[in-house]
Each structure stands twice: as structure tokens, then as C-alpha cells.
Amino acid sequence: MMTVEEKPDVTYNDVGGCKEQIEKMREVVELPMLHPEKFVKLGIDPPKGVLCYGPPGTGKTLLARAVANRTDACFIRVIGSELVQKYVGEGARMVRELFQMARSKKACIVFFDEVDAIGGARFDDGAGGDNEVQRTMLEIVNQLDGFDARGNIKVLMATNRPDTLDPALLRPGRLDRKVEFGLPDLEGRTQIFKIHTRAMNCERDIRFELLARLCPNSTGADIRSVCTEAGMYAIRARRKTVTEKDFLDAVNKVIKGYQKFSATPKYMVYN
């Protein structure tokens, strides 16, 4: 249900196309955890939590893990929908146990993915399931209010639907900062290609910028799929190196194929 990493093996060098986001996360998460004395001297409280929002596959989880690596913090990831339980009070109990585990660590980053599943704006229609979701969300709010901002616990939440979140969750003192993750630009996409091909046995002089130009409006996850598919082309041809043509064929299959799928009327619901 939840993923616990004592220290993730991801660094900032593994996160491409997120230069601005890295700077913001270093300021609002890394700095307070590594240098809390700077905030004590000024008499101010650092941010308790950060909301990361943007399309799926743009690096929200990856960057959260990289921050945990940089701060030597335990990384606890939980998906919001997994906290929605059918038994009364079960979701709230899981949240309490989650924060209890976080407090037992020397330093910890708690990452709620797809938080819109539990953090949606409240409304009362008498439905028991919705009431249980609200109880879970209120427990998260109580936990956010219950720990010291100058301590070694930071809460990050990710969503691709920030407009649906309850204002109570977003007010200052809870999720103090909002960091947007957009689609990477040409430079970012080129960097992501280079990151995902580091460990690949590729031929020399592959034009990664050309590949990036052929993948407009693509996420980091899309580019990773292209690199994997390029490797599959080499395997099918029983070659030990991946060629530029493999990448071009992979772009045509993965990116162009996805665009064709998305444009099909039957599947427009997925857009």
C-alpha cells in the first residue's frame, strides 16, 4: 500500500526538464531540513508542506525522491486512493499510523500522490463513502497542524487536479507552497533523453536534440518509454547497440502512436 525508502537512490542529476522546480524545492524543503538554524535566527517558520501539481509523468514523484536523497530523509509514498477504505475510520487510522512512522525517523518526507482522491472540496450529500473520505482528509489536516514546521518532517502532495482540492488543505500553515510541473521545453526534453540513455549501449553521435524536437508536448515519462522502445528495436534486431534509427522508429511508434490513439473519437474520453 505504501512505499518506504530509507534513502532513495535518485539525485537531482536524474531529474530532467525541471530546473525551476528543483530550485523551488531546494528552497522550501531542502534548506529548512539541512539548515534549520537559519530560520531560527530570523524567528520565522519554514513551510510545512508543498503542493506539486501538473500533468502525469512530469517528474513530481521523481523530484520528491531526489529531495529525500539530498536531505538523507526517509521517503514514504502513499497513493491517495489507497486511503479510501470501506470501513468507518479505517482511512483516518492509516493516516495516523503513517505520521507515527514518520515521527520515528531521523528525517522524513511524506509524499501523498494523487491527493485529489481524498483532498477534494467538501460537500454533504449524506453518502457514507464521501463522509469517510472527508474523515480521512480531516485527519491529514489535523496531522499537518500537529507537527512543528521546524522539525524534520516535510509533507509533499501531488495532483494533476489542483482546482478540485479543499481550500482547507491549501491554506497557509499547511501546504504553504505550490510548485507547478509543466511539460518540458526543448532543452528539458533533450536533457531527459540524455538521462535515460546514460546506461544504454548507444552508438555515438546520436542527435538527442533532433529526437527532442520530434517529441513536442511530451512528458518525461513519454520520453522514457521512447528510450525503452528503442532498446527493444535493438533486441529484436539482435544488435548490442542502439542506433539513432531505433530511436526514430521508437518516436514514431510511441509518440505518434499515442497521438493517433488520443485523436480517435472512441478514446477522446482519456484526454
C-alpha positions in Angstrom: 0.0 0.0 0.0 2.7 2.5 0.9 6.2 2.6 -0.3 9.0 3.2 2.2 12.6 4.0 1.1 15.1 4.7 3.8 17.1 6.8 1.3 16.0 6.9 -2.4 18.7 6.4 -5.0 17.6 9.3 -7.1 19.6 12.6 -7.3 18.9 16.0 -8.8 21.0 14.8 -11.8 18.4 12.2 -12.6 15.6 14.8 -12.9 15.5 16.5 -16.3 13.5 19.4 -17.5 12.7 20.7 -14.0 15.4 23.3 -13.4 13.0 25.9 -11.9 11.1 23.3 -9.9 14.4 21.9 -8.4 15.4 25.4 -7.2 12.0 25.9 -5.6 12.1 22.5 -3.8 15.6 23.2 -2.6 14.5 26.4 -1.0 11.3 25.2 0.6 12.2 21.6 1.6 16.0 21.1 1.5 17.1 24.3 3.1 14.8 24.0 6.2 15.8 20.4 6.7 19.6 20.9 6.3 19.9 24.4 7.8 17.0 24.9 10.3 19.2 27.4 12.3 18.8 30.0 9.5 15.0 30.1 10.2 15.5 30.1 14.0 17.9 33.1 13.8 15.3 35.0 11.8 12.4 33.9 14.0 10.3 32.5 11.1 8.8 29.1 10.4 9.7 27.3 7.2 6.9 25.9 5.0 5.4 22.7 6.4 4.1 21.3 3.1 4.3 21.7 -0.6 1.7 21.0 -3.3 3.2 19.7 -6.6 0.8 20.0 -9.4 0.9 19.3 -13.1 0.2 16.6 -15.8 1.1 13.0 -15.0 4.7 12.0 -15.9 6.3 15.4 -15.4 8.6 14.5 -12.6 6.7 15.2 -9.4 7.4 11.9 -7.7 11.0 11.7 -9.1 11.9 15.2 -7.7 10.3 14.4 -4.3 12.6 11.3 -4.1 15.6 13.3 -5.1 14.9 15.8 -2.3 14.7 12.9 0.1 18.1 11.7 -1.1 19.7 15.1 -0.7 18.4 15.5 2.8 19.2 11.9 3.9 15.5 11.6 4.7 13.3 8.5 4.7 10.8 8.7 1.8 7.2 7.5 2.5 4.9 7.5 -0.6 1.2 6.7 -0.3 -1.4 7.0 -3.1 -4.5 8.9 -2.1 -7.0 6.4 -3.4 -5.4 3.7 -1.2 -6.5 5.7 1.9 -10.1 5.5 0.8 -11.3 2.5 2.8 -14.8 0.9 3.1 -14.7 0.6 6.9 -15.5 3.6 9.1 -12.4 5.3 10.5 -10.0 3.0 8.7 -8.6 5.7 6.4 -8.0 8.1 9.3 -6.3 5.3 11.3 -4.0 4.6 8.4 -3.1 8.4 8.2 -2.3 8.4 12.0 0.0 5.4 11.6 1.7 6.9 8.6 2.6 10.1 10.6 3.6 8.0 13.6 6.1 6.1 11.4 7.4 9.5 10.0 8.0 10.8 13.6 10.0 7.7 14.4 12.5 8.5 11.6 15.5 10.8 12.0 14.2 12.8 9.0 11.2 12.0 6.8 9.4 13.2 3.6 5.8 12.1 3.4 4.6 12.1 -0.2 0.8 11.9 -0.9 0.4 11.1 -4.6 -3.0 11.7 -6.3 -4.1 13.6 -3.3 -7.3 14.8 -5.1 -8.7 11.3 -4.3 -9.1 12.3 -0.7 -8.5 16.1 -0.7 -11.4 17.2 -2.8 -13.6 20.1 -1.8 -16.1 19.0 0.8 -19.9 18.7 0.2 -22.5 17.0 2.3 -24.9 14.7 0.3 -25.3 12.1 3.1 -23.3 9.5 1.2 -21.4 7.3 3.7 -18.4 6.8 1.3 -17.9 10.5 0.9 -18.1 11.1 4.6 -15.4 8.5 5.1 -13.2 10.4 2.5 -13.8 13.6 4.4 -12.8 12.0 7.7 -9.6 10.8 6.1 -8.8 14.3 4.7 -9.6 15.9 8.1 -7.2 13.6 9.8 -4.5 14.7 7.3 -5.3 18.3 8.1 -5.1 17.5 11.9 -1.7 15.8 11.4 -0.4 18.8 9.4 -1.4 21.1 12.2 0.1 18.8 14.8 3.8 18.9 14.0 6.5 21.6 14.2 7.4 23.3 10.9 11.0 23.5 12.2 11.2 19.7 12.6 12.5 17.1 10.3 9.1 16.1 8.7 8.0 17.6 5.4 4.8 16.8 3.6 4.6 16.9 -0.2 1.4 16.3 -2.1 0.9 15.7 -5.8 -2.1 16.2 -8.0 -3.0 16.8 -11.6 -6.3 18.4 -10.5 -5.4 21.3 -8.1 -8.7 23.0 -8.8 -10.6 20.3 -7.0 -8.7 20.4 -3.7 -10.3 21.6 -0.5 -9.2 25.2 0.4 -8.7 24.0 4.0 -5.8 21.9 2.8 -4.2 24.7 0.9 -4.3 27.5 3.4 -1.0 28.9 4.9 0.4 26.8 7.7 -0.5 23.5 5.9 0.5 23.4 2.2 2.4 26.7 2.2 3.9 26.5 -1.3 2.7 25.4 -4.7 5.1 24.2 -7.3 3.8 23.8 -10.9 5.3 21.0 -13.1 4.6 21.7 -16.7 5.7 20.0 -19.9 9.4 20.2 -20.5 10.7 22.6 -23.2 13.2 21.6 -26.0 16.2 21.9 -23.7 14.5 19.9 -21.0 13.4 17.1 -23.4 17.0 16.9 -24.7 18.3 16.6 -21.1 15.7 13.9 -20.3 16.8 11.8 -23.4 20.4 12.1 -22.2 19.5 11.0 -18.7 17.6 7.9 -19.8 20.3 6.8 -22.2 23.2 7.1 -19.8 23.1 3.4 -19.0 22.2 2.3 -22.5 24.7 1.0 -25.0 24.1 3.5 -27.8 26.0 4.3 -30.9 28.0 7.6 -30.9 26.7 10.9 -32.2 23.0 10.3 -31.7 21.2 13.7 -32.2 19.3 13.9 -29.0 18.1 17.5 -29.8 16.6 16.2 -33.0 14.8 13.5 -31.1 13.5 16.1 -28.6 12.2 18.2 -31.5 10.2 15.2 -32.7 8.5 14.9 -29.3 6.7 18.1 -28.7 4.3 18.3 -25.8 5.8 15.1 -24.4 6.4 14.3 -20.7 9.5 12.8 -19.2 7.5 9.5 -18.9 6.8 9.6 -22.6 10.5 10.1 -23.4 11.4 7.2 -21.1 9.0 5.0 -23.0 10.7 6.1 -26.3 14.1 5.1 -24.9 12.8 1.7 -23.7 11.2 1.0 -27.1 14.4 2.0 -28.9 16.2 -0.7 -26.9 13.5 -3.2 -27.8 14.1 -2.5 -31.5 17.8 -3.3 -31.0 16.9 -6.5 -29.2 14.6 -7.6 -31.9 17.4 -7.0 -34.5 19.8 -8.9 -32.3 22.2 -6.0 -32.0 24.3 -5.0 -29.0 24.0 -1.2 -29.6 21.0 1.1 -30.0 21.1 3.2 -33.2 19.6 6.6 -34.0 17.2 4.8 -36.3 16.0 2.8 -33.4 15.1 6.0 -31.6 13.4 7.5 -34.6 11.4 4.3 -35.0 10.5 4.4 -31.3 9.4 8.0 -31.5 7.2 7.1 -34.5 5.7 4.2 -32.5 5.3 5.7 -29.0 4.7 9.4 -29.6 2.9 9.3 -32.9 1.0 6.2 -31.9 -0.2 7.8 -28.7 -1.3 10.9 -30.6 -3.2 8.7 -33.0 -4.8 6.9 -30.1 -5.7 10.2 -28.4 -7.4 11.5 -31.6 -9.6 8.5 -32.0 -13.2 9.6 -31.1 -13.7 6.4 -29.1 -10.8 7.3 -26.8 -11.3 11.1 -26.6 -12.6 10.5 -23.0 -8.9 9.8 -22.0 -7.8 13.3 -22.9 
